[in-house]
Amino acid sequence: MLNVEEFEKLVIQEKKLAALCFTASWCAPSQNQINTLEEIRSEYEKKNFLIEVIDIEQSQELAKLLKINNFPTTLFFAEGELKEQNCLYGYQDKTMLIDGFECTLWEIENKSSANKYIWWIIGFLALFAIIMIYYTSYAN
């Protein structure tokens, strides 16, 4: 069972890809979510996801830290950050779970490409600013 210290170490400091599914033993949708998650677990563990099912009764501190109010709740983390747009609240079928995993992977794979374009745009704007400064100083 993942506790606060392990969460801080693995997910935040080591920046491990993670899917944390918060459940409650008394909650029927939670039990169904566990079964659905188990169907796809091996596929995403191969892609280096840490996949944890966390019973809130056994890890109340972590649930409190992450402000878990609904069950089940599946949170996705990448590069030490919560990927809020990918999080799933309530029972989700297999397709929705796969979408959460795939969106998180896509963001990581495409972040470096996005950064490359951002630097290209910044470089272009800097060059444009230099030309404008040069032009205005010699035009007068």
PyMOL commands that place a pseudoatom at each C-alpha (Angstrom):
pseudoatom trace, name=CA, resn=MET, resi=1, chain=A, elem=C, hetatm=0, pos=[0.000, 0.000, 0.000]
pseudoatom trace, name=CA, resn=LEU, resi=2, chain=A, elem=C, hetatm=0, pos=[1.384, 3.379, -1.047]
pseudoatom trace, name=CA, resn=ASN, resi=3, chain=A, elem=C, hetatm=0, pos=[1.753, 5.818, 1.856]
pseudoatom trace, name=CA, resn=VAL, resi=4, chain=A, elem=C, hetatm=0, pos=[2.582, 9.535, 1.872]
pseudoatom trace, name=CA, resn=GLU, resi=5, chain=A, elem=C, hetatm=0, pos=[6.351, 8.994, 2.146]
pseudoatom trace, name=CA, resn=GLU, resi=6, chain=A, elem=C, hetatm=0, pos=[6.444, 6.482, -0.725]
pseudoatom trace, name=CA, resn=PHE, resi=7, chain=A, elem=C, hetatm=0, pos=[4.217, 8.761, -2.797]
pseudoatom trace, name=CA, resn=GLU, resi=8, chain=A, elem=C, hetatm=0, pos=[6.558, 11.714, -2.229]
pseudoatom trace, name=CA, resn=LYS, resi=9, chain=A, elem=C, hetatm=0, pos=[9.603, 9.604, -3.104]
pseudoatom trace, name=CA, resn=LEU, resi=10, chain=A, elem=C, hetatm=0, pos=[8.349, 7.657, -6.140]
pseudoatom trace, name=CA, resn=VAL, resi=11, chain=A, elem=C, hetatm=0, pos=[5.819, 9.971, -7.738]
pseudoatom trace, name=CA, resn=ILE, resi=12, chain=A, elem=C, hetatm=0, pos=[7.019, 13.458, -6.830]
pseudoatom trace, name=CA, resn=GLN, resi=13, chain=A, elem=C, hetatm=0, pos=[10.809, 13.189, -6.415]
pseudoatom trace, name=CA, resn=GLU, resi=14, chain=A, elem=C, hetatm=0, pos=[11.577, 10.343, -8.848]
pseudoatom trace, name=CA, resn=LYS, resi=15, chain=A, elem=C, hetatm=0, pos=[8.884, 11.655, -11.216]
pseudoatom trace, name=CA, resn=LYS, resi=16, chain=A, elem=C, hetatm=0, pos=[7.556, 8.200, -11.981]
pseudoatom trace, name=CA, resn=LEU, resi=17, chain=A, elem=C, hetatm=0, pos=[4.527, 7.829, -14.224]
pseudoatom trace, name=CA, resn=ALA, resi=18, chain=A, elem=C, hetatm=0, pos=[1.701, 6.843, -11.896]
pseudoatom trace, name=CA, resn=ALA, resi=19, chain=A, elem=C, hetatm=0, pos=[-1.959, 5.983, -11.841]
pseudoatom trace, name=CA, resn=LEU, resi=20, chain=A, elem=C, hetatm=0, pos=[-3.403, 5.996, -8.346]
pseudoatom trace, name=CA, resn=CYS, resi=21, chain=A, elem=C, hetatm=0, pos=[-6.893, 4.567, -7.967]
pseudoatom trace, name=CA, resn=PHE, resi=22, chain=A, elem=C, hetatm=0, pos=[-8.502, 5.506, -4.656]
pseudoatom trace, name=CA, resn=THR, resi=23, chain=A, elem=C, hetatm=0, pos=[-11.204, 3.103, -3.551]
pseudoatom trace, name=CA, resn=ALA, resi=24, chain=A, elem=C, hetatm=0, pos=[-13.253, 2.154, -0.523]
pseudoatom trace, name=CA, resn=SER, resi=25, chain=A, elem=C, hetatm=0, pos=[-13.946, -1.445, 0.458]
pseudoatom trace, name=CA, resn=TRP, resi=26, chain=A, elem=C, hetatm=0, pos=[-17.617, -0.673, 1.150]
pseudoatom trace, name=CA, resn=CYS, resi=27, chain=A, elem=C, hetatm=0, pos=[-18.142, 1.002, -2.247]
pseudoatom trace, name=CA, resn=ALA, resi=28, chain=A, elem=C, hetatm=0, pos=[-19.464, -1.288, -5.026]
pseudoatom trace, name=CA, resn=PRO, resi=29, chain=A, elem=C, hetatm=0, pos=[-18.307, 0.997, -7.887]
pseudoatom trace, name=CA, resn=SER, resi=30, chain=A, elem=C, hetatm=0, pos=[-14.822, 0.950, -6.336]
pseudoatom trace, name=CA, resn=GLN, resi=31, chain=A, elem=C, hetatm=0, pos=[-14.724, -2.828, -6.432]
pseudoatom trace, name=CA, resn=ASN, resi=32, chain=A, elem=C, hetatm=0, pos=[-15.840, -2.779, -10.079]
pseudoatom trace, name=CA, resn=GLN, resi=33, chain=A, elem=C, hetatm=0, pos=[-13.136, -0.188, -10.849]
pseudoatom trace, name=CA, resn=ILE, resi=34, chain=A, elem=C, hetatm=0, pos=[-10.476, -2.437, -9.321]
pseudoatom trace, name=CA, resn=ASN, resi=35, chain=A, elem=C, hetatm=0, pos=[-11.567, -5.310, -11.571]
pseudoatom trace, name=CA, resn=THR, resi=36, chain=A, elem=C, hetatm=0, pos=[-11.534, -3.092, -14.668]
pseudoatom trace, name=CA, resn=LEU, resi=37, chain=A, elem=C, hetatm=0, pos=[-8.114, -1.676, -13.781]
pseudoatom trace, name=CA, resn=GLU, resi=38, chain=A, elem=C, hetatm=0, pos=[-6.740, -5.188, -13.315]
pseudoatom trace, name=CA, resn=GLU, resi=39, chain=A, elem=C, hetatm=0, pos=[-7.748, -6.015, -16.912]
pseudoatom trace, name=CA, resn=ILE, resi=40, chain=A, elem=C, hetatm=0, pos=[-5.316, -3.421, -18.294]
pseudoatom trace, name=CA, resn=ARG, resi=41, chain=A, elem=C, hetatm=0, pos=[-2.716, -3.271, -15.504]
pseudoatom trace, name=CA, resn=SER, resi=42, chain=A, elem=C, hetatm=0, pos=[-0.040, -5.411, -17.170]
pseudoatom trace, name=CA, resn=GLU, resi=43, chain=A, elem=C, hetatm=0, pos=[-0.158, -3.435, -20.419]
pseudoatom trace, name=CA, resn=TYR, resi=44, chain=A, elem=C, hetatm=0, pos=[0.571, -0.130, -18.670]
pseudoatom trace, name=CA, resn=GLU, resi=45, chain=A, elem=C, hetatm=0, pos=[3.047, -1.506, -16.170]
pseudoatom trace, name=CA, resn=LYS, resi=46, chain=A, elem=C, hetatm=0, pos=[5.076, -2.486, -19.257]
pseudoatom trace, name=CA, resn=LYS, resi=47, chain=A, elem=C, hetatm=0, pos=[5.018, 1.219, -20.171]
pseudoatom trace, name=CA, resn=ASN, resi=48, chain=A, elem=C, hetatm=0, pos=[6.582, 2.048, -16.769]
pseudoatom trace, name=CA, resn=PHE, resi=49, chain=A, elem=C, hetatm=0, pos=[3.425, 3.168, -14.993]
pseudoatom trace, name=CA, resn=LEU, resi=50, chain=A, elem=C, hetatm=0, pos=[3.272, 2.695, -11.250]
pseudoatom trace, name=CA, resn=ILE, resi=51, chain=A, elem=C, hetatm=0, pos=[-0.297, 1.499, -10.767]
pseudoatom trace, name=CA, resn=GLU, resi=52, chain=A, elem=C, hetatm=0, pos=[-1.630, 1.500, -7.229]
pseudoatom trace, name=CA, resn=VAL, resi=53, chain=A, elem=C, hetatm=0, pos=[-5.061, 0.718, -5.874]
pseudoatom trace, name=CA, resn=ILE, resi=54, chain=A, elem=C, hetatm=0, pos=[-5.354, 2.566, -2.589]
pseudoatom trace, name=CA, resn=ASP, resi=55, chain=A, elem=C, hetatm=0, pos=[-8.063, 1.784, -0.054]
pseudoatom trace, name=CA, resn=ILE, resi=56, chain=A, elem=C, hetatm=0, pos=[-8.764, 5.091, 1.648]
pseudoatom trace, name=CA, resn=GLU, resi=57, chain=A, elem=C, hetatm=0, pos=[-9.381, 3.344, 4.972]
pseudoatom trace, name=CA, resn=GLN, resi=58, chain=A, elem=C, hetatm=0, pos=[-5.792, 2.050, 4.908]
pseudoatom trace, name=CA, resn=SER, resi=59, chain=A, elem=C, hetatm=0, pos=[-4.175, 5.228, 3.572]
pseudoatom trace, name=CA, resn=GLN, resi=60, chain=A, elem=C, hetatm=0, pos=[-6.204, 8.109, 4.956]
pseudoatom trace, name=CA, resn=GLU, resi=61, chain=A, elem=C, hetatm=0, pos=[-3.210, 10.471, 5.049]
pseudoatom trace, name=CA, resn=LEU, resi=62, chain=A, elem=C, hetatm=0, pos=[-2.531, 10.124, 1.322]
pseudoatom trace, name=CA, resn=ALA, resi=63, chain=A, elem=C, hetatm=0, pos=[-6.231, 10.471, 0.481]
pseudoatom trace, name=CA, resn=LYS, resi=64, chain=A, elem=C, hetatm=0, pos=[-6.360, 13.625, 2.603]
pseudoatom trace, name=CA, resn=LEU, resi=65, chain=A, elem=C, hetatm=0, pos=[-3.178, 15.020, 1.012]
pseudoatom trace, name=CA, resn=LEU, resi=66, chain=A, elem=C, hetatm=0, pos=[-4.616, 14.534, -2.487]
pseudoatom trace, name=CA, resn=LYS, resi=67, chain=A, elem=C, hetatm=0, pos=[-8.101, 15.760, -1.449]
pseudoatom trace, name=CA, resn=ILE, resi=68, chain=A, elem=C, hetatm=0, pos=[-9.939, 12.597, -2.439]
pseudoatom trace, name=CA, resn=ASN, resi=69, chain=A, elem=C, hetatm=0, pos=[-13.685, 13.008, -1.876]
pseudoatom trace, name=CA, resn=ASN, resi=70, chain=A, elem=C, hetatm=0, pos=[-15.258, 10.590, -4.369]
pseudoatom trace, name=CA, resn=PHE, resi=71, chain=A, elem=C, hetatm=0, pos=[-14.788, 6.866, -4.832]
pseudoatom trace, name=CA, resn=PRO, resi=72, chain=A, elem=C, hetatm=0, pos=[-13.395, 5.554, -7.006]
pseudoatom trace, name=CA, resn=THR, resi=73, chain=A, elem=C, hetatm=0, pos=[-11.035, 8.314, -8.121]
pseudoatom trace, name=CA, resn=THR, resi=74, chain=A, elem=C, hetatm=0, pos=[-8.128, 7.633, -10.467]
pseudoatom trace, name=CA, resn=LEU, resi=75, chain=A, elem=C, hetatm=0, pos=[-5.368, 10.231, -10.540]
pseudoatom trace, name=CA, resn=PHE, resi=76, chain=A, elem=C, hetatm=0, pos=[-2.616, 10.325, -13.163]
pseudoatom trace, name=CA, resn=PHE, resi=77, chain=A, elem=C, hetatm=0, pos=[0.840, 11.740, -12.462]
pseudoatom trace, name=CA, resn=ALA, resi=78, chain=A, elem=C, hetatm=0, pos=[3.748, 12.421, -14.812]
pseudoatom trace, name=CA, resn=GLU, resi=79, chain=A, elem=C, hetatm=0, pos=[7.033, 14.205, -14.220]
pseudoatom trace, name=CA, resn=GLY, resi=80, chain=A, elem=C, hetatm=0, pos=[6.087, 14.754, -10.582]
pseudoatom trace, name=CA, resn=GLU, resi=81, chain=A, elem=C, hetatm=0, pos=[2.866, 16.588, -11.414]
pseudoatom trace, name=CA, resn=LEU, resi=82, chain=A, elem=C, hetatm=0, pos=[-0.807, 15.726, -11.210]
pseudoatom trace, name=CA, resn=LYS, resi=83, chain=A, elem=C, hetatm=0, pos=[-2.310, 15.622, -14.708]
pseudoatom trace, name=CA, resn=GLU, resi=84, chain=A, elem=C, hetatm=0, pos=[-5.695, 16.992, -13.660]
pseudoatom trace, name=CA, resn=GLN, resi=85, chain=A, elem=C, hetatm=0, pos=[-7.153, 16.921, -17.164]
pseudoatom trace, name=CA, resn=ASN, resi=86, chain=A, elem=C, hetatm=0, pos=[-6.663, 13.132, -17.261]
pseudoatom trace, name=CA, resn=CYS, resi=87, chain=A, elem=C, hetatm=0, pos=[-8.089, 12.310, -13.824]
pseudoatom trace, name=CA, resn=LEU, resi=88, chain=A, elem=C, hetatm=0, pos=[-11.179, 10.147, -13.619]
pseudoatom trace, name=CA, resn=TYR, resi=89, chain=A, elem=C, hetatm=0, pos=[-13.891, 10.455, -10.981]
pseudoatom trace, name=CA, resn=GLY, resi=90, chain=A, elem=C, hetatm=0, pos=[-16.422, 7.716, -10.297]
pseudoatom trace, name=CA, resn=TYR, resi=91, chain=A, elem=C, hetatm=0, pos=[-16.510, 4.329, -11.987]
pseudoatom trace, name=CA, resn=GLN, resi=92, chain=A, elem=C, hetatm=0, pos=[-14.960, 4.364, -15.464]
pseudoatom trace, name=CA, resn=ASP, resi=93, chain=A, elem=C, hetatm=0, pos=[-15.152, 1.604, -18.035]
pseudoatom trace, name=CA, resn=LYS, resi=94, chain=A, elem=C, hetatm=0, pos=[-12.091, 0.074, -19.660]
pseudoatom trace, name=CA, resn=THR, resi=95, chain=A, elem=C, hetatm=0, pos=[-12.128, 2.550, -22.560]
pseudoatom trace, name=CA, resn=MET, resi=96, chain=A, elem=C, hetatm=0, pos=[-12.094, 5.575, -20.260]
pseudoatom trace, name=CA, resn=LEU, resi=97, chain=A, elem=C, hetatm=0, pos=[-9.247, 4.131, -18.181]
pseudoatom trace, name=CA, resn=ILE, resi=98, chain=A, elem=C, hetatm=0, pos=[-7.229, 3.444, -21.318]
pseudoatom trace, name=CA, resn=ASP, resi=99, chain=A, elem=C, hetatm=0, pos=[-7.890, 7.039, -22.459]
pseudoatom trace, name=CA, resn=GLY, resi=100, chain=A, elem=C, hetatm=0, pos=[-6.532, 8.346, -19.146]
pseudoatom trace, name=CA, resn=PHE, resi=101, chain=A, elem=C, hetatm=0, pos=[-3.352, 6.304, -19.508]
pseudoatom trace, name=CA, resn=GLU, resi=102, chain=A, elem=C, hetatm=0, pos=[-2.891, 7.146, -23.181]
pseudoatom trace, name=CA, resn=CYS, resi=103, chain=A, elem=C, hetatm=0, pos=[-3.477, 10.888, -22.705]
pseudoatom trace, name=CA, resn=THR, resi=104, chain=A, elem=C, hetatm=0, pos=[-0.860, 10.944, -19.959]
pseudoatom trace, name=CA, resn=LEU, resi=105, chain=A, elem=C, hetatm=0, pos=[1.619, 9.090, -22.172]
pseudoatom trace, name=CA, resn=TRP, resi=106, chain=A, elem=C, hetatm=0, pos=[0.852, 11.361, -25.127]
pseudoatom trace, name=CA, resn=GLU, resi=107, chain=A, elem=C, hetatm=0, pos=[1.516, 14.485, -23.065]
pseudoatom trace, name=CA, resn=ILE, resi=108, chain=A, elem=C, hetatm=0, pos=[4.911, 13.158, -21.968]
pseudoatom trace, name=CA, resn=GLU, resi=109, chain=A, elem=C, hetatm=0, pos=[5.924, 12.051, -25.460]
pseudoatom trace, name=CA, resn=ASN, resi=110, chain=A, elem=C, hetatm=0, pos=[4.875, 15.335, -27.050]
pseudoatom trace, name=CA, resn=LYS, resi=111, chain=A, elem=C, hetatm=0, pos=[6.115, 17.720, -24.394]
pseudoatom trace, name=CA, resn=SER, resi=112, chain=A, elem=C, hetatm=0, pos=[9.621, 17.733, -25.850]
pseudoatom trace, name=CA, resn=SER, resi=113, chain=A, elem=C, hetatm=0, pos=[8.199, 18.484, -29.312]
pseudoatom trace, name=CA, resn=ALA, resi=114, chain=A, elem=C, hetatm=0, pos=[6.124, 21.324, -27.920]
pseudoatom trace, name=CA, resn=ASN, resi=115, chain=A, elem=C, hetatm=0, pos=[9.167, 22.761, -26.151]
pseudoatom trace, name=CA, resn=LYS, resi=116, chain=A, elem=C, hetatm=0, pos=[11.099, 22.696, -29.426]
pseudoatom trace, name=CA, resn=TYR, resi=117, chain=A, elem=C, hetatm=0, pos=[8.414, 24.784, -31.132]
pseudoatom trace, name=CA, resn=ILE, resi=118, chain=A, elem=C, hetatm=0, pos=[8.223, 27.210, -28.230]
pseudoatom trace, name=CA, resn=TRP, resi=119, chain=A, elem=C, hetatm=0, pos=[11.981, 27.872, -28.477]
pseudoatom trace, name=CA, resn=TRP, resi=120, chain=A, elem=C, hetatm=0, pos=[11.684, 28.294, -32.238]
pseudoatom trace, name=CA, resn=ILE, resi=121, chain=A, elem=C, hetatm=0, pos=[8.944, 30.912, -31.763]
pseudoatom trace, name=CA, resn=ILE, resi=122, chain=A, elem=C, hetatm=0, pos=[10.945, 32.709, -29.057]
pseudoatom trace, name=CA, resn=GLY, resi=123, chain=A, elem=C, hetatm=0, pos=[13.971, 32.781, -31.355]
pseudoatom trace, name=CA, resn=PHE, resi=124, chain=A, elem=C, hetatm=0, pos=[11.911, 34.176, -34.213]
pseudoatom trace, name=CA, resn=LEU, resi=125, chain=A, elem=C, hetatm=0, pos=[10.411, 36.892, -31.997]
pseudoatom trace, name=CA, resn=ALA, resi=126, chain=A, elem=C, hetatm=0, pos=[13.866, 37.831, -30.665]
pseudoatom trace, name=CA, resn=LEU, resi=127, chain=A, elem=C, hetatm=0, pos=[15.220, 38.119, -34.209]
pseudoatom trace, name=CA, resn=PHE, resi=128, chain=A, elem=C, hetatm=0, pos=[12.213, 40.221, -35.210]
pseudoatom trace, name=CA, resn=ALA, resi=129, chain=A, elem=C, hetatm=0, pos=[12.767, 42.514, -32.199]
pseudoatom trace, name=CA, resn=ILE, resi=130, chain=A, elem=C, hetatm=0, pos=[16.450, 42.963, -33.115]
pseudoatom trace, name=CA, resn=ILE, resi=131, chain=A, elem=C, hetatm=0, pos=[15.547, 43.845, -36.715]
pseudoatom trace, name=CA, resn=MET, resi=132, chain=A, elem=C, hetatm=0, pos=[12.926, 46.340, -35.536]
pseudoatom trace, name=CA, resn=ILE, resi=133, chain=A, elem=C, hetatm=0, pos=[15.368, 47.983, -33.119]
pseudoatom trace, name=CA, resn=TYR, resi=134, chain=A, elem=C, hetatm=0, pos=[18.013, 48.159, -35.853]
pseudoatom trace, name=CA, resn=TYR, resi=135, chain=A, elem=C, hetatm=0, pos=[15.529, 49.548, -38.360]
pseudoatom trace, name=CA, resn=THR, resi=136, chain=A, elem=C, hetatm=0, pos=[14.098, 52.215, -36.033]
pseudoatom trace, name=CA, resn=SER, resi=137, chain=A, elem=C, hetatm=0, pos=[17.532, 53.410, -34.871]
pseudoatom trace, name=CA, resn=TYR, resi=138, chain=A, elem=C, hetatm=0, pos=[18.832, 53.890, -38.436]
pseudoatom trace, name=CA, resn=ALA, resi=139, chain=A, elem=C, hetatm=0, pos=[15.561, 55.176, -39.883]
pseudoatom trace, name=CA, resn=ASN, resi=140, chain=A, elem=C, hetatm=0, pos=[15.795, 58.324, -37.763]
for i in range(1, 140): cmd.bond("trace and resi %d" % i, "trace and resi %d" % (i + 1))
show_as sticks, trace
zoom trace
